[in-house]
């Protein structure tokens, strides 16, 4: 399996603490979700169908923590993962 680490770095965690974002920090505390290079997976090996902060409504999806999303999301390049609707073979 690919080298995996949590999907948030120390700067993200410090920012969320200063912002009082216990909702985001609680998702990290579980230790279940890890970044696997192009997707978030469960530490036990299972895959998530989508990010727990991705909200869908009326056929549209949006990030519910966009303004404070983690570095891995800020640096994600659209189309570089099969998870992205812009993916092309």
C-alpha positions as CSV (number, residue, x, y, z in Angstrom):
1,X,0.0,0.0,0.0
2,X,1.2,3.6,-0.7
3,X,2.8,5.6,2.0
4,X,-0.1,7.2,3.9
5,X,-0.3,10.1,6.3
6,X,-3.1,12.1,7.8
7,X,-4.7,14.5,5.4
8,X,-3.9,17.6,7.5
9,X,-0.5,19.0,8.3
10,X,0.6,20.8,11.5
11,X,-0.2,24.2,10.1
12,X,-3.8,23.1,9.2
13,X,-4.2,21.7,12.7
14,X,-2.9,24.9,14.4
15,X,-5.2,27.0,12.2
16,X,-8.3,24.9,13.0
17,X,-7.4,25.1,16.7
18,X,-7.2,28.9,16.5
19,X,-10.4,29.0,14.5
20,X,-12.2,26.9,17.1
21,X,-13.0,24.2,14.4
22,X,-13.7,21.3,16.8
23,X,-15.8,19.7,14.0
24,X,-12.7,19.3,11.8
25,X,-10.4,18.4,14.6
26,X,-12.8,15.7,15.8
27,X,-12.5,14.0,12.4
28,X,-8.8,13.9,12.8
29,X,-8.9,12.5,16.4
30,X,-10.6,9.4,15.2
31,X,-7.4,8.4,13.4
32,X,-9.5,6.6,10.8
33,X,-9.0,8.8,7.8
34,X,-5.7,9.1,6.0
35,X,-4.5,10.5,2.7
36,X,-3.4,7.9,0.3
37,X,-1.8,10.1,-2.4
38,X,-4.9,10.9,-4.4
39,X,-7.8,10.1,-2.0
40,X,-8.8,9.8,1.6
41,X,-9.1,6.2,2.8
42,X,-9.9,4.5,6.1
43,X,-6.8,3.4,8.1
44,X,-8.3,-0.1,8.2
45,X,-8.0,-0.2,4.4
46,X,-11.5,0.7,3.3
47,X,-12.3,3.5,0.9
48,X,-14.5,6.4,1.5
49,X,-17.0,7.2,-1.1
50,X,-16.2,10.9,-0.7
51,X,-14.8,13.4,1.7
52,X,-16.9,13.8,4.8
53,X,-16.8,17.6,4.3
54,X,-18.2,17.3,0.7
55,X,-21.8,18.3,0.8
56,X,-24.3,17.5,-2.0
57,X,-27.5,19.4,-2.7
58,X,-29.7,19.6,-5.7
59,X,-27.2,17.7,-7.9
60,X,-24.3,19.9,-6.9
61,X,-21.4,19.3,-4.6
62,X,-19.4,21.8,-2.5
63,X,-16.8,21.8,0.2
64,X,-18.3,22.7,3.5
65,X,-14.9,23.8,4.9
66,X,-13.6,25.5,1.7
67,X,-12.3,28.7,3.4
68,X,-10.2,26.6,5.8
69,X,-9.6,23.4,3.8
70,X,-6.3,21.5,4.4
71,X,-3.2,22.0,2.4
72,X,-3.7,18.7,0.6
73,X,-6.9,20.1,-0.8
74,X,-5.6,23.6,-1.6
75,X,-2.8,22.0,-3.6
76,X,-4.9,19.3,-5.4
77,X,-4.8,19.7,-9.1
78,X,-8.1,19.1,-10.8
79,X,-8.0,16.2,-13.2
80,X,-5.1,14.4,-11.5
81,X,-7.2,11.7,-9.8
82,X,-9.9,9.3,-11.0
83,X,-12.0,10.8,-8.2
84,X,-12.2,14.1,-10.1
85,X,-14.9,14.7,-12.7
86,X,-12.2,16.3,-14.9
87,X,-10.1,13.1,-15.0
88,X,-9.2,11.9,-18.5
89,X,-7.3,8.7,-19.5
